[in-house]
Every structure is written in structure tokens, then in C-alpha cells.
Amino acid sequence: MALKQRLDLRQSQSLVMTPQLQQAIKLLQMSNLELAEYVEHEIEQNPLLEREEGRDDGVADDDARDGDGKGGDDIGEDGFGDGAEPADTASFEEFSGEAAADSTPFDAEVDNTYTNDSAGEAELPPMPGGSDGSFRNLGAGGGRDFDDPDLSLENTLRSEPTLRDHLVEQLHVETEAPAERMIGLFLIDSLDEAGYLRLDLAEAAGALGCGQAEIEQMLIRMQRFDPAGMFARNLQECLALQLRDRNRYDPAIAALLDNLELVADGDYAAIARVCGVDHEDVVDMLADLRSLNPKPAFAFEAPPPVSIIPDILMRQQPGGGWLIELNQDSLPRVLVNAEYYSLVNRQLRDRKDRLFVSEQYQAANWLVKSLHQRATTILRVATEIVRQQDGFFVRGVGHLRPMVLRDIATALEMHESTVSRVTSNKYIATPRGIYELKYFFSQAIGSSAGGPAHSAEAVRFRIRELIEAEKPTGVLSDDRLVELLRAESVDIARRTVAKYREAMRIPSSVERRRIKARTALNREAAHA
């Protein structure tokens, strides 16, 4: 076959994701905290971006949103609403900075309200205090004398000591030897957030270049530090340290700590047999255990609670239906400083500098558009979820409909991946509480009577209700739960009931019967 050169013209299609599109997709799946951090980073990197300050025109944000219909979506009594629909999702196209220049707000000049009056000087109000203009004795309105010793600098500064500072201070009192202090600091820095020492002492000895016996000896001394229970290597040792600190550690309680699984089972008879005590002593020992702290570090310095900031707010309207709007407090507000861009662009002469400023302006405009795109998409998806799950919000979990991502994507003409990104790490505040948007998606379980399918979440909720309502003499087995659910037209298999029960950490019927029997026996013994 002869070899020769030739030119061929071929046509092909390929998906190309521009950096702007990648940024928009990235923003869509971020939580509000991640988004705030990302926008803060962009503001630091881009000189043309700035935070939008609060409104000064005296108009409330809620009134402004309600007035123009862009802040929320009304859903009427039928669940499908008579209010204005949110704007359709804008296409991810290349955004031109020149096209958005007219719509970008400029920085307004700040007028000086306190100007000189040509007609005459305004009379100044009298100075507070006395006629001499002093600030002493301002009366009962909260004024203080500037010479008051309570207002001195050393009395206004305050810093709460941390747990580490508290332990280091005790270490300095315990020993003055530099080698021992180095070992102690190493052990303090190796504690986990609960106060346990999850450390291999042999590896620590190799890292510090000392003997393992020295570390063990120092550890025994530091286990007497306050709060009691610190530097324990397991739960048993942690409880033992606290009991020794209270002078409550004896052979009976030591045997109890060696058999903590009996405490979990609630087997009072076995505990009494192992510890060699009577029932009354078992009750006293269990009371001592309940008074202990399995995480001693939290008693001194508890971790701050993690608060959930909802992305969507939902409330019922007086005339019926729901009003859905974005939580404006959780959305970062940024503006493009077009005035600064015009000023700098006119003064630049170097081509590279002009190109850099132009790229920053394009990036700033695209970020603003992407944030608006993200907010609009979240609002549309949340509105559709509320429409399809109206029964849940009106009547509770038992009326949660089975729903998958495809249902929302089809209704909004979106891709399922877009809906998945929107519902990840996004929360909605409803009259029934705060829920993640993912909560409303669950698989369908068929109906034995040929009716509509049931939501898997609603079935799990019903299983929990049946188990919580069972009597000690009538514990429901998985087979019995299947019969009761099928009587309610839920077509479910026994293995599915067992899977849902285990996922909710509910013991089996045999274990529940044993626990209820022990509880009744212990109650009778306590009364006796």
C-alpha cells in the first residue's frame, strides 16, 4: 500500500467547560459558610470587588423583596400558587463586562449632613453634666467618671484561660525539672478533644529520646491533674481516675469497671454477682457512675455548639399557602466597583496592566452573576420541593411522599446533577423545624392495596411509632411489624423492616423484651 499525505476535514462534538462555568458549578454545591469563605477570598484577591454595605434609604429588605416579588415565591392554597414564579435559570454563557457596566452600581458620594448654615450658626445643645462642661456625675443614665479605677485598662482586659493553659500551669507546679516539663508538654499536646491520651508511649519515647519508664512515671503524676479523668487511655481508666479523686474507688467498683458491658445491658443480678454486693449497693455504684464525666475535657472547655444557618426561609401565609424566600443574612453581598475600574483603566498605559485589570473586571462581574444564578436556582428547587411535599408540612412525617432527584429535575427542566448539587448542604427553616433539602428525597415502597406508594422515611417513622407504643408484655417482632404495616397497605418485606430498625439503632425484639423485663424487675426491687 502506498504511503501519501492528505488533508481531511472532520467534524466532532466535545464538551468544554470554561473556567466561568466551573466556578458557577462550584458555587452551586457550596454551603453558606463555604460560600462566605470563598467570597471573602475573592474580595481579597480582586481589587474591583467590595462588600455591599447595609441599606441607608430606610427601606427594610423584607419590604423591598416583597414589593418587587423577587425575594420569595408565593404558593397558594392549592400548593401551586398564584404568586410570581422565580426567574428562570440564566444560561452559563460568556459574560461581557461591557454589557454589565450599565447595571453595575457605582459608589455614591457621601454627603456631609453637618454643613454650615449661611443664615446663622445653630445653637449647640448644652454639654452633659454640669454647666462647666465636665463629664462628672452624669446621673443614673449609666455615665461613669473617667477617673473611676474600675475603668482602668487592667480592669477592662480579660482573657479566659484555655484547658491547655490550665494544665501547663499545673505542670509547672508539679515539677521544675526541664526534662520532665518537656515530657509533660508533649503529653498535653497529645490529648484529644475529650481529654484522652491516644498515644503509643513507646513511640513517644522514641520521639523524645527518653525511656518509656520516664514517660509512664510522668503520666501517672499528670493523671492527678484537674479536671479529674484527664490523660486516661480508655473509658475504664477515665472513670477510675475520677472515682479515685472522689475517694470512691474500691474492689467492688473496680470489678464493675471491668464489666461495663453488664451496665449497658442493665443486668443488675449479674452485676451484683460479679461485684459481690447486694442490689442496694449496685444501685449506689451505678449512681456514682452516672455522676462521672466520660469526656472530662468538656467540663472545662466544651466545644462550641454547631449552629445551622438555613439557606431558605419558609412561613405560612395568613390566607393559606406558603411563602418561600432566601435567607438574605446567609448570602454574601458583593458589588463590582465600576467607578474604580474606569478610573484605573484611564490611567493605565502598559498593555499587560490593562489586560490584568480587564480580566479582574470580567471575573468580578461573573462572580456577581454566578451568585445571583446560585440564589435563583436554590429558590426554584426549594419551591418545587415544597409543592411536592405539601402533605408533609401540613400533616407531618407520615405524609411524606416518595421523591427522587429526577422528579424535581423533570419539573424544573434541569439536570439531576444540578438538583443534587443544590440540595447538598442546604437547609430550609420550616414551621416543623430545620431540615436539609436531601431529607425530602426517599425511595418509594409499594402499596399492598394498589394505592399510592409510601415514602421510606415515612415507613421508618411508623416503625419507630409502633415500637415505642409496644407494651412490656407485647413486644413486637419483625414479623409482627410486617403484619401491622401491611394492614396499613404498606408492602414491605421482613428484611427491610430489620434493616430500617437497625439503622435507627433499635434493638431486636429479643433484646427489647429482655431490657423491659430487667427494667420491671429493677423497679420492683427498688420499691421493695
C-alpha positions in Angstrom: 0.0 0.0 0.0 1.4 3.4 -1.0 2.0 6.0 1.7 1.0 9.5 1.0 -0.1 12.7 2.7 -3.5 14.2 2.6 -5.8 16.7 4.4 -9.1 15.5 6.0 -11.8 17.8 7.4 -13.7 16.2 10.3 -16.5 17.4 12.4 -16.8 16.4 16.1 -18.6 17.5 19.2 -17.0 17.8 22.7 -18.0 19.3 26.0 -15.7 22.2 27.0 -16.2 23.6 30.5 -15.0 27.2 30.7 -13.5 28.4 34.0 -16.6 30.6 34.5 -18.8 27.5 34.2 -16.6 25.5 36.6 -16.9 28.4 39.1 -20.7 28.5 38.8 -20.9 24.8 39.4 -18.6 25.0 42.3 -20.6 27.8 43.9 -23.8 25.9 43.5 -22.8 23.0 45.7 -21.2 25.1 48.5 -22.9 25.6 51.8 -23.4 29.1 53.1 -20.3 29.0 55.3 -18.2 27.7 52.5 -19.6 30.4 50.1 -18.9 33.2 52.6 -15.3 32.0 52.9 -14.9 31.7 49.2 -16.3 35.2 48.5 -14.0 36.6 51.2 -11.0 35.1 49.5 -12.2 36.6 46.1 -12.6 40.0 47.7 -9.0 39.8 49.0 -7.7 38.8 45.5 -9.7 41.1 43.3 -9.4 44.8 43.9 -12.6 45.5 41.9 -14.8 43.6 44.3 -16.2 45.0 47.5 -18.8 44.2 50.1 -22.2 45.6 49.8 -22.9 47.7 52.8 -26.3 47.9 54.5 -29.1 50.0 53.0 -29.3 53.6 54.1 -32.6 54.5 52.5 -34.7 53.4 55.4 -36.5 50.6 53.4 -36.4 47.2 55.0 -35.0 44.4 53.0 -38.1 42.2 53.6 -40.4 45.0 52.4 -38.3 45.6 49.3 -38.3 41.9 48.4 -42.0 41.5 49.0 -42.7 44.6 46.9 -40.9 43.6 43.8 -41.7 39.9 44.0 -38.0 38.8 43.7 -37.3 37.8 47.2 -39.7 34.9 47.6 -42.2 32.7 45.9 -45.9 32.5 46.9 -47.5 29.2 46.9 -51.3 29.3 47.0 -53.7 27.2 48.9 -53.6 24.5 46.3 -49.8 24.2 46.6 -49.1 25.6 43.2 -49.5 29.2 44.0 -50.8 32.4 42.5 -47.6 34.4 43.1 -44.9 35.2 40.6 -42.6 32.3 39.7 -38.9 32.8 40.3 -36.9 33.8 37.3 -35.7 31.0 35.0 -32.1 29.9 35.5 -29.8 32.0 33.3 -27.7 30.2 30.8 -24.0 29.8 31.6 -22.7 31.9 28.8 -19.6 34.1 28.5 -20.4 37.3 30.4 -19.3 40.5 28.9 -18.1 43.2 31.3 -19.1 46.0 28.9 -22.7 44.7 28.8 -22.9 44.7 32.6 -21.2 48.1 33.1 -24.5 50.0 33.0 -26.2 47.7 35.5 -23.3 47.7 38.0 -23.9 50.1 40.9 -21.4 52.8 41.4 -20.1 54.1 44.7 -22.1 57.1 45.7 -20.6 60.2 47.1 -21.3 60.6 50.8 -23.0 63.9 51.6 -21.9 65.7 54.6 -25.0 66.3 56.6 -23.4 68.7 59.1 -22.8 71.7 56.8 -22.5 75.3 57.8 -25.8 77.3 57.7 -25.3 80.6 56.0 -28.4 82.1 57.7 -26.7 81.7 61.1 -25.0 79.3 63.4 -27.1 76.7 65.0 -27.3 76.8 68.8 -25.3 73.9 70.3 -27.0 71.7 72.8 -25.8 72.0 76.4 -23.0 69.8 77.5 -23.9 66.8 79.6 -23.2 67.0 83.3 -22.8 70.5 84.7 -22.6 74.0 83.4 -18.8 73.7 83.3 -18.9 71.1 80.6 -17.4 68.4 82.8 -18.4 64.8 82.3 -18.6 64.0 86.0 -21.8 62.9 87.7 -23.8 62.2 84.7 -26.6 60.8 86.9 -28.4 57.5 86.8 -28.2 57.2 83.0 -25.2 54.9 83.1 -22.5 57.6 82.9 -19.2 56.9 84.7 -16.4 59.1 85.9 -13.3 58.7 83.7 -11.2 58.7 86.9 -13.0 55.7 88.2 -10.5 52.9 89.0 -12.9 50.3 87.6 -12.3 51.8 84.1 -8.5 51.3 84.2 -7.0 49.3 81.4 -6.0 46.3 83.5 -9.6 46.0 84.7 -11.2 46.0 81.3 -8.9 43.4 79.6 -9.9 39.8 80.3 -8.9 36.5 78.8 -10.3 33.2 79.9 -7.6 30.5 80.3 -7.8 27.6 78.0 -7.6 24.0 79.1 -4.0 23.8 77.9 -3.1 26.8 79.9 -4.7 25.3 82.9 -2.8 22.0 82.5 0.5 23.8 81.8 0.1 25.8 85.0 -0.3 22.6 87.0 2.7 21.1 85.3 4.9 24.0 86.3 3.7 23.5 89.9 4.2 19.7 89.7 7.9 19.8 88.6 10.7 22.1 87.9 12.9 19.6 86.0 13.3 20.7 82.3 13.2 17.1 81.1 10.0 16.3 83.0 8.4 19.6 81.8 9.2 18.7 78.2 7.6 15.3 78.6 4.6 16.8 80.2 4.1 19.4 77.5 4.4 16.6 74.9 1.6 14.7 76.7 -0.6 17.8 77.0 -0.3 18.5 73.3 -1.1 14.8 72.5 -4.6 15.0 74.2 -7.7 14.7 72.0 -10.6 17.0 72.3 -12.3 14.8 75.0 -9.1 14.7 77.2 -7.9 11.2 76.3 -4.3 10.3 75.6 -4.4 8.3 72.3 -0.7 7.8 72.2 1.7 4.9 72.0 4.2 5.5 74.8 6.9 3.6 73.0 6.6 5.8 70.0 6.6 8.9 72.3 9.8 7.7 74.0 11.4 7.3 70.6 10.3 10.8 69.6 11.5 12.4 72.8 14.7 10.4 73.1 14.0 9.2 76.6 13.0 5.9 78.3 9.4 4.7 78.2 9.5 4.3 82.0 10.1 8.0 82.4 7.0 8.8 80.3 4.9 6.3 82.2 6.0 7.8 85.5 5.2 11.3 84.4 1.9 10.2 83.0 0.9 8.8 86.4 1.7 12.1 88.1 -0.3 14.1 85.4 -3.3 11.9 85.8 -3.9 13.6 89.1 -4.3 16.9 87.4 -7.6 18.8 87.4 -10.1 18.2 85.9 -10.2 14.6 87.1 -10.1 11.9 84.4 -7.6 13.7 82.1 -4.8 11.7 80.4 -6.8 8.4 80.5 -6.1 6.0 77.7 -9.6 4.4 77.7 -13.0 4.9 79.2 -12.4 2.5 82.1 -9.3 4.3 83.2 -11.0 7.7 82.9 -13.8 6.6 85.2 -11.4 5.0 87.6 -9.4 8.3 87.8 -12.5 10.2 88.7 -13.6 7.7 91.3 -10.1 7.8 92.9 -10.3 11.6 93.0 -13.6 11.3 94.9 -12.2 8.5 97.2 -14.9 6.2 95.9 -12.6 3.6 94.2 -12.9 0.2 95.9 -12.7 -3.5 94.8 -16.4 -3.6 94.1 -16.4 -0.6 91.8 -13.2 -1.9 90.2 -15.0 -5.1 89.3 -17.9 -3.1 87.9 -15.5 -1.1 85.7 -14.1 -4.4 84.4 -17.6 -5.4 83.3 -19.1 -2.3 81.8 -20.9 -4.3 79.2 -23.2 -5.5 82.1 -24.1 -1.9 82.8 -25.0 -1.4 79.2 -27.3 -4.5 79.3 -28.8 -3.4 82.6 -28.3 -6.8 84.2 -28.4 -5.9 87.9 -28.3 -9.5 89.0 -25.1 -10.3 87.1 -23.5 -7.0 88.4 -24.3 -8.0 91.9 -22.9 -11.5 91.4 -19.7 -10.2 89.8 -19.1 -7.4 92.3 -20.1 -9.5 95.3 -22.6 -6.9 96.6 -26.3 -6.8 97.1 -28.9 -5.0 95.0 -28.8 -1.8 97.1 -25.0 -1.4 96.6 -25.4 -2.0 92.8 -27.9 0.9 92.7 -25.4 3.2 94.6 -22.5 2.2 92.4 -24.5 2.9 89.2 -25.5 6.3 90.7 -21.8 7.1 91.2 -21.0 6.1 87.6 -23.8 8.3 86.2 -22.3 11.3 88.1 -19.0 10.9 86.2 -18.0 12.6 83.0 -16.8 10.3 80.3 -15.3 13.3 78.4 -13.5 15.3 81.2 -12.1 18.0 78.9 -15.6 19.1 78.0 -16.3 20.0 81.7 -13.6 22.7 81.4 -13.7 23.8 77.8 -16.8 22.4 76.0 -16.7 22.7 72.2 -19.0 25.4 70.8 -22.3 24.1 69.5 -22.6 24.0 65.8 -25.5 26.1 64.7 -27.2 25.5 61.4 -28.0 28.6 59.4 -30.9 27.9 57.0 -30.5 28.9 53.4 -34.2 29.1 52.7 -37.0 30.5 55.0 -40.5 29.2 54.8 -43.6 30.5 56.5 -47.3 30.1 56.2 -49.3 33.0 54.8 -52.4 34.2 56.6 -54.6 33.4 53.6 -53.2 29.9 53.2 -50.2 28.5 51.3 -46.5 29.0 51.9 -44.1 31.9 51.3 -40.6 30.8 50.4 -37.7 33.2 50.3 -33.9 33.1 50.6 -32.2 33.9 53.9 -30.6 37.1 52.9 -28.4 37.1 56.1 -26.7 34.0 54.9 -25.9 35.3 51.4 -22.7 37.3 50.9 -23.3 40.6 49.1 -20.6 41.9 46.8 -20.5 44.7 44.3 -18.3 45.5 41.3 -16.6 48.9 41.7 -17.1 50.0 38.2 -16.1 53.6 39.1 -12.7 52.5 40.3 -12.3 50.3 37.2 -13.0 53.3 34.9 -10.6 55.5 36.9 -7.8 52.9 36.8 -8.3 51.9 33.2 -8.0 55.5 32.0 -4.7 56.0 33.7 -3.0 52.7 32.7 -0.7 52.8 29.7 1.0 49.4 29.8 -0.8 46.7 27.9 -0.2 44.0 30.5 -1.7 46.2 33.2 -4.7 47.0 31.2 -5.2 43.3 30.4 -4.9 42.4 34.1 -7.5 45.0 35.1 -9.8 43.9 32.4 -9.6 40.3 33.4 -10.3 41.2 37.1 -13.3 43.2 36.0 -14.6 40.3 33.9 -14.0 37.9 36.9 -15.8 40.2 39.3 -18.8 40.6 37.0 -19.0 36.8 36.5 -18.8 36.2 40.3 -21.7 38.6 40.9 -23.8 36.9 38.1 -22.9 33.4 39.5 -24.1 34.4 43.0 -27.4 35.5 41.5 -27.6 32.4 39.4 -27.0 30.2 42.5 -29.6 32.1 44.6 -32.2 31.8 41.9 -31.6 28.1 41.3 -31.8 27.3 45.0 -35.1 29.2 45.3 -36.6 27.4 42.3 -35.6 23.9 43.6 -36.8 24.7 47.2 -40.1 26.0 45.8 -40.7 22.8 43.8 -39.8 20.6 46.8 -42.4 22.4 49.0 -45.0 22.0 46.2 -44.4 18.2 46.0 -44.2 17.7 49.8 -47.0 19.9 50.9 -48.6 17.0 52.8 -45.5 16.7 55.0 -45.6 20.4 56.0 -49.4 20.3 56.7 -49.8 16.8 58.3 -46.4 15.6 59.3 -43.8 12.9 58.5 -46.4 10.2 57.9 -47.5 12.1 54.8 -44.0 12.4 53.3 -44.2 11.5 49.6 -41.6 9.3 47.9 -39.5 11.5 45.7 -36.2 11.3 43.8 -34.0 13.8 42.1 -35.5 13.0 38.8 -38.9 14.3 39.9 -37.6 17.7 40.7 -35.3 17.8 37.6 -38.1 16.9 35.3 -40.5 19.5 36.8 -37.9 22.3 36.5 -36.3 21.0 33.3 -32.9 20.7 35.0 -30.3 18.0 35.1 -30.3 15.6 38.0 -26.7 16.5 38.9 -27.8 20.2 39.2 -30.6 19.3 41.7 -28.2 17.1 43.6 -25.7 20.0 44.0 -28.4 22.4 45.0 -29.8 20.1 47.7 -26.4 19.2 49.2 -25.6 21.1 52.5 -28.6 23.4 52.0 -31.2 23.8 54.8 -34.7 25.1 54.9 -36.4 26.5 58.0 -40.0 25.3 58.1 -42.7 25.5 60.8 -41.8 21.9 61.6 -38.1 22.6 62.1 -35.0 23.0 60.1 -34.4 20.2 57.5 -31.7 19.5 54.9 -33.2 19.5 51.5 -31.9 16.0 51.0 -34.2 14.9 53.7 -37.3 15.2 51.4 -35.9 12.6 48.9 -36.6 9.0 49.7 -37.3 5.8 47.9 -40.8 4.5 47.3 -42.3 1.5 49.0 -45.2 0.0 47.1 -48.8 -0.2 48.4 -50.3 -3.6 49.0 -53.8 -2.2 48.3 -52.8 -0.8 44.9 -52.9 2.8 46.1 -50.1 5.4 46.0 -46.6 4.4 47.1 -45.2 5.2 50.6 -42.1 7.1 51.4 -39.3 5.1 53.0 -38.8 7.8 55.6 -42.5 7.7 56.5 -42.3 3.9 56.9 -39.3 4.3 59.2 -41.2 6.8 61.3 -44.2 4.5 61.5 -41.9 1.6 62.6 -40.5 3.7 65.4 -44.0 4.7 66.5 -45.2 1.1 66.7 -42.1 0.1 68.7 -42.4 3.0 71.1 -46.0 2.2 71.8 -45.5 -1.5 72.5 -46.2 -2.9 75.9 -43.6 -4.9 78.0 -45.8 -8.0 77.7 -46.4 -7.5 74.0 -43.0 -6.8 72.3 -43.4 -6.7 68.5 -41.2 -8.9 66.5 -40.2 -8.0 62.9 -42.8 -10.4 61.5 -45.5 -8.8 63.6 -44.3 -5.3 62.4 -44.6 -6.5 58.8 -48.2 -7.7 59.5 -49.2 -4.3 61.1 -47.6 -2.4 58.2 -49.3 -4.5 55.6 -52.6 -3.9 57.4 -51.9 -0.2 56.7 -51.3 -1.1 53.0 -47.5 -0.9 53.1 -46.0 -3.7 51.1 -42.7 -4.4 52.9 -40.5 -7.4 53.5 -39.2 -8.6 56.9 -35.6 -8.0 56.0 -36.4 -4.4 55.1 -38.1 -3.9 58.5 -35.0 -5.3 60.1 -32.7 -3.0 58.1 -34.7 0.1 59.0 -34.8 -0.9 62.6 -31.1 -1.4 62.8 -30.5 1.9 61.0 -32.5 3.6 63.7 -30.4 1.7 66.4 -33.4 -0.1 67.8 -32.6 -3.5 69.4 -34.2 -6.6 68.2 -37.4 -7.9 69.8 -35.5 -10.4 71.9 -33.2 -7.7 73.3 -36.1 -5.3 73.9 -38.0 -8.0 75.8 -35.0 -8.7 78.0 -34.4 -5.0 78.7 -38.1 -4.4 79.6 -38.1 -7.4 81.9 -34.9 -6.2 83.7 -36.3 -2.7 84.0 -39.5 -4.1 85.5 -37.6 -6.3 87.9 -35.3 -3.5 89.0 -38.3 -1.2 89.5 -39.9 -3.8 91.7 -36.7 -4.3 93.7 -36.3 -0.6 94.2 -39.9 -0.3 95.6 -39.3 -3.3 97.8 
